[in-house]
Structures are given as structure tokens and as C-alpha cells.
Amino acid sequence: MPKSMQRDELTPRERVHLALSHRESDRVPVDFMATPEAWGRLCEHIGIDDWEAVLRYLGIDLRHPRQPYVGPPLGSSSDGSWVDAWGVRRRRVEHNQGAYDEIVEHPLAHLQDASELEHYPWPRPEWWDATALADEIRQLDRQGEYAIVLQEFGDPGGIFEIAWYLRGMEQLLMDMVTRPDLAYEIMRRVADFYLGLLDQVMAKSGDRIDLIWTSDDIAHQHGILISLRLWRELIAPHHERLNRRIHELGARVMYHSCGSVRPFIPGLIEIGMDGLDVLQFSADRMDPGEIKAEFGDRLCFHGGMDVQSTLPFGTEDEVRRVARERIEVLGRDGGNILAPTHNIHETRLRPILSRCIPKPEAYAPGSEISMKDKRIPGEQDSFWR
């Protein structure tokens, strides 16, 4: 523990564990997510070129280390496309807020029969280095005891998402209606991979891993992508199997979905989700007070600070007000980790930098959010103004 941290203070990890256990602490724990372009802008603005130092500067309680890929070389083509570990061909596409690795070829698009899946070159857990991850966590522990989140079980894709990356979204959705056995089998194999990856990483670092981050975007701004029946029959069983193993190994599950996910929440609780990420309150039927009242005793919430409107376009007073509301409503009796609803983009970070990133000590229920914070060498005074 760093000398600057008094022993009677909560560590970031303790703070997150209290939130997950639906107990209040000294303040609501805080997480941060941004695109690489936004990270660059943030480092430039603060005058610190190290991401970990920036997280410490902002008082962020969670860390998201990853197992580095050490598997077979990933193929690339002269057109700039490349093949990821799942065999999905991608190409980096620039846009006005950065770049994304978009899919240009779905390798199972022309699959005719589930028996062909036996011959597909599925990725193997040993292609990722769990020992290197354990070393990184030990390095983090020298700075402070942070909550450790493993995000690769949902980013770049969850069980349903990887399946449609392989098959194509339109085709997989049709399969779920016309060939449910095929859709189920693809997702079963994806879940099998994640179970193997889980056992590998927990064998090396299980005592220090707090959250396994899973995902599937199953909703959009105005409703759900698939019926509840199809979700329960074809997708939920694989998540339930993964969640059961995560709990057996002593970690908790944080589940990510964008959009109007509310109709799925009872089912997500039933299959063992401990937390729900995004909380896209700009979507339909996603009122924070109603969701906290109905599900807050069974789910921990992660997110809530809207990247569609509040953070990029709100005034300083509006951002303060929304942050206070999220803390008061979602943080009541614990069960809340304050975070952006998605990665903050570079262009949307600019107004945030000039206006409002509240200090961590202000994230306690009932507090006013101040712009002044602890000072470190190299700090730009304008950062908190």
C-alpha cells in the first residue's frame, strides 16, 4: 500500500467490494473507459504520458489488465485487412472520432451444417498469456490494491456477439429462428472457449481477480434485438454455464449490454449476473430510479454517465447535476460504480476536459462535486476548472 494511503482509508478494491455487496462506503467507486485517441488527448492535457499514472491521478478504483496474445501470427493482406484469433477478417476504418476495426468477412457465413464446426480452427486458451497477466497485476499491486476486472470475456465480443462475428448478424438471427440447433452449437463452442480461458487465468491469478466482464449487445436505443424466448433458449444457457464457473472460482460477473435492456434484467439476474454495465438511461424504458427500485437489491450497477449527450454536450452544471443524481439514486445502499456508459471518444472528451471531471473524493452521496483535486508534479491547473 502506498505511504500516502492511510490505513484507516478504504482501498479501491475494498470500495468496489462494498459496492458489489450492496453496502455504502466512503464514496461511490469510479471507473473510466476511453478510446485510444481519447486517452492520447487526456494524457496530453494533464501532462502525463502514462495511462496508469493518469488513472491514479483521477482516483479510478478499477483496473482492466489483459492477457497478451501469444498465439499463431495473425494474417494480414495487402488491402489493409487482417484476421483476428477467431478467424474473422477485419479492416481498420477511420471516422471523425477515431477508428474501429470493422468486420469485412464472416468466416462461417456459408456454413451448411453444424457438423462442419468440428473442422473449424477455433482459438485455444493457451494463445493468451496468463502468466504475463499475473505479472502485470503484481505490478499494479505495488501502486495500490485496485479491483481487477478481466474484460476479454466480453470485449471484443461476448458469446452471442462472437457467434454473429463468425456467422454474420443477419444470418445468425435467421438461424435462431430457422436453424436454432446451428445457432446454439456455435454459441456453445464460443462458451467452451471462454470456460477454458477462465480456468487458465484463474489458476494463475484467481485470488486477485474480482470481476469477469461478459457481454452481448442484445438491445438497441428503442427496444430489444431478439425475443425473450429466443434469448432464454439459445443464449442464456451458455452465459449461465459460464457464470456458474466464475462463481465457483470466487469471482463475480459484470454483464455489458447497450440499449433498452430492461426486459432482459430479470433473466440476467436468474442466470447469475452480479452487475449490469452501461445503464444507457437515454434509451427507452431505462429510468434510473425505477431500475434501482426494482433491481437494485440484486444487481450492482456500473456506468450511468451518458456519452451520447451529458458528457459531450452538457454544461458544467448539467454534468454536476447528473453525477449527483446518479450517486444519490444508484448509490443508495451501495450497489453502484460510477462510469461512462461507453468508451469516451476523442472529440467528445474535449469539452469534458475543459469543463468537468469531478474529483474522486466528491463521489460520496450528499456531497457537492468539486473541480479541485490533489496536485501532482506536472498537473495543469486548468484541468479542474
Sequence and secondary structure as in RCSB ss.txt:
>XXXX:A:sequence
MPKSMQRDELTPRERVHLALSHRESDRVPVDFMATPEAWGRLCEHIGIDDWEAVLRYLGIDLRHPRQPYVGPPLG
SSSDGSWVDAWGVRRRRVEHNQGAYDEIVEHPLAHLQDASELEHYPWPRPEWWDATALADEIRQLDRQGEYAIVL
QEFGDPGGIFEIAWYLRGMEQLLMDMVTRPDLAYEIMRRVADFYLGLLDQVMAKSGDRIDLIWTSDDIAHQHGIL
ISLRLWRELIAPHHERLNRRIHELGARVMYHSCGSVRPFIPGLIEIGMDGLDVLQFSADRMDPGEIKAEFGDRLC
FHGGMDVQSTLPFGTEDEVRRVARERIEVLGRDGGNILAPTHNIHETRLRPILSRCIPKPEAYAPGSEISMKDKR
IPGEQDSFWR
>XXXX:A:secstr
  TTS TTS  HHHHHHHHHTT   SS  B   B HHHHHHHHHHHT   HHHHHHHHT  EE     B SS   
B TTSEEE TTS EEEEEEETTEEEEEEEE TTTT   GGGGGGS    GGGB HHHHHHHHHHHHTT   EEEE
 TTTSS  HHHHHHHHH HHHHHHHHHH HHHHHHHHHHHHHHHHHHHHHHHHHHGGG  EEEEE   EETTEES
S HHHIIIIIHHHHHHHHHHHHHTT EEEEE  SS GGGHHHHHHTT  EEEE  TTSTT  HHHHHHHHTTT E
EEEEE TTTHHHH  HHHHHHHHHHHHHHHSTTS EEEEESS B HHHHHHHHHH    GGG STT    S    
 TT  GGGG 
